[in-house]
Amino acid sequence: MGAARSGADLLVGNLKTKSYKIRTLAKARYSRTEISQLLGIRYQHVRKVLNDAGIADGLRRQTAVPQPPIPVAVPARKIQRR
């Protein structure tokens, strides 16, 4: 998503295997979703190749919650004795 990345075609144009293309694009900071769309393959394929290679890049970042969650009161349940 960044402007500093090289074009995908320049990076993977002469690579032979899809797995090598996936690893190369991940190292160039493409997200897993972008890689699957660029190569026309399933997200799960991209995920498996990167997990098997030990590459954690390409995951979307967790969003920070600006404030703590609001506590919600839960009504107490009556215990029925038999």
N, C-alpha and C positions, 0 to 999 in steps of 0.2 A: 503494500500500500504506500510505501514511501517513494519519493521522487528520486532518491539516490540509488535505487536498484537498477540493475542492468535489465534490458529487455529479455523476456523469457525465451524468445526465439534465438537470441544470441547465446544464451546460456546452454540450451539443450539441443540446439540445431544438429550437432554432429554426434550426440551421445546415442549409444545403441539400445540400451535397455531402459524400460520404464522406471525400474527401481533406481537406476543411476540418475535419471532425470528428476525423480522425486527428491532424492537426497540433495541434488545440486540446487534445486529451487528452494528447498527448505533452508539450506545454508545461505541463500541469497535473501532470506527473510520474507518469503512468500508464505501466506497462511495455508493451512491444509485445504481449506475450501477453495482458495484460488488455484492451488496446484491441481486439485481434482477437476476444476472447470477448464483450466488451460490444457490439460492433457486428455480431457474427455474420458476420465475414469472415475470410478466410485470413490467417495471419501474414505470408505473402509479400507480400500486398497492402500491409499496414501497413509492412513493411520497405521496399518500393520507394518508397512515398509519402514516408516520412521520409528515406530516402537521397537522393531527388531534391530534397527541400527543404533538404538539408544539416543535418538535425536528427539529432544522435547520441544524444539522450536516449532512455530506454526500454530501453536494453540492461541486461542483468543484470551486476552487478559481478563481477569476477574474485575468487575466494577466495584469500586469502593462505595460503601454505603455512607452517605453524608451524616447520618445520625443513627443512634441506636434504635432498634425496633421498639415500638410502643407496646407496653405490656397489656395483655387482654385478660380481664377477669373471667375465670371459668367457674360456673356455678357448681357448688358441691353436690354430689349425688347422695341420695338417701340410701342407706344400707338397709336392705330388707332382711330380717332374721326369720328363719324358718323353724 
